């Protein structure tokens, strides 16, 4: 199985002061032969947040964060998934469902994981799985 890590999981892995740092590492160590994925949206998100000089104990610029992420990916079973589905045309997304603008990124990531035969790994218990075909089965909630 390949797990697409959402931005909060990536941040929790890289920030030792993050509330879910330990649960993130405990889960990540349990992957064994499973792989983990990033996509442009999650890579941009982690670089934008951790690379912000206002982030507490920021590890550096966005470029430095991306370099760290690249080095980390080389050490583990990393897979890169391109942003190759569209919210507009994908048959995986129920556009008749009622969802808010705040949910669009989560819905996109869930559909991307489904399209690649994986699961979206997250701590977020509020993701609207009904907006994605087989969304409930595609969501993996990391134990806190």
C-alpha positions in Angstrom: 0.0 0.0 0.0 1.1 3.6 -0.7 0.0 6.3 1.7 -0.2 9.9 0.5 0.8 12.0 3.5 -1.1 15.2 4.0 0.7 18.4 4.9 0.0 18.1 8.6 1.6 14.6 8.7 4.7 15.8 6.9 5.0 18.8 9.3 4.5 16.5 12.3 7.3 14.2 11.0 9.8 17.1 10.5 8.9 19.3 13.5 10.0 17.8 16.9 7.8 20.3 18.7 4.6 19.4 16.8 1.7 18.1 18.9 1.6 14.9 16.8 5.4 14.4 16.2 5.5 11.1 18.2 2.3 9.6 16.7 3.6 10.5 13.2 6.9 8.8 13.8 5.3 5.8 15.5 3.0 5.3 12.5 5.8 6.0 9.9 8.0 3.4 11.5 5.2 0.9 11.2 5.0 1.2 7.4 7.6 -1.6 7.0 7.2 -2.5 3.3 4.5 0.0 2.5 5.5 3.2 0.7 4.6 6.8 1.2 3.8 9.5 -1.4 4.0 13.2 -1.8 2.5 15.3 -4.6 3.1 18.9 -5.7 0.3 20.1 -3.4 1.7 18.5 -0.3 5.3 19.4 -1.1 4.3 23.0 -1.7 2.3 23.1 1.5 5.1 21.8 3.7 7.6 24.2 2.2 5.2 27.1 2.5 4.5 26.4 6.2 7.8 25.2 7.5 9.7 27.7 5.3 7.8 30.7 6.8 10.2 32.7 9.0 7.2 33.1 11.4 6.9 29.4 11.9 8.3 28.6 15.4 11.8 27.2 15.0 11.5 27.3 11.2 14.2 25.0 9.7 14.9 27.6 7.1 13.7 28.9 3.8 11.3 27.0 1.6 14.2 25.9 -0.6 15.9 24.5 2.5 12.7 22.7 3.5 12.4 21.2 0.0 16.0 20.1 0.2 15.4 18.4 3.5 12.3 16.7 2.1 14.2 15.5 -0.9 16.9 14.0 1.3 14.3 12.3 3.6 12.6 10.8 0.5 15.9 9.2 -0.6 16.2 7.3 2.6 12.8 5.7 2.6 10.2 4.1 0.3 9.0 7.4 -1.2 6.8 7.7 -4.3 6.0 10.9 -6.1 2.5 11.3 -7.5 1.9 14.0 -10.1 -1.2 16.1 -9.8 -2.9 14.2 -12.6 -6.5 14.4 -11.7 -8.9 17.4 -12.0 -11.6 18.5 -9.6 -13.5 19.5 -12.7 -13.4 16.3 -14.7 -12.5 13.4 -12.4 -15.2 10.7 -12.1 -13.9 10.1 -8.5 -15.4 13.3 -7.2 -19.1 13.9 -6.5 -19.5 17.5 -7.5 -23.2 17.4 -6.5 -22.1 16.9 -2.9 -22.1 19.8 -0.5 -18.6 20.8 0.5 -17.0 24.0 1.6 -14.1 25.8 0.0 -12.0 24.8 3.1 -12.4 21.2 2.1 -11.3 21.4 -1.5 -7.6 20.5 -0.9 -8.6 17.5 1.3 -11.1 16.3 -1.2 -8.5 16.6 -4.0 -5.9 14.7 -2.0 -8.4 11.9 -1.2 -9.3 11.6 -4.8 -5.6 11.6 -5.9 -4.9 8.8 -3.4 -7.9 6.8 -4.8 -6.7 7.4 -8.4 -3.3 6.0 -7.6 -4.7 3.0 -5.7 -3.4 4.3 -2.3 -4.8 5.9 0.8 -4.6 9.4 2.2 -2.8 9.4 5.6 -3.9 12.1 8.0 -4.7 13.1 11.5 -7.8 15.1 10.4 -11.0 13.5 11.5 -13.1 16.1 9.7 -12.4 15.1 6.0 -15.6 14.8 4.0 -15.2 11.3 2.6 -18.7 11.4 0.9 -17.4 13.7 -1.8 -15.0 11.1 -3.2 -16.0 7.7 -4.6 -14.9 5.1 -2.0 -13.7 8.0 0.1 -14.2 6.2 3.4 -12.1 3.3 2.3 -9.4 5.6 0.9 -8.9 7.6 4.1 -6.4 6.3 6.6 -6.7 8.0 10.0 -3.4 7.9 11.9 -3.9 7.0 15.6 -3.2 9.9 17.9 
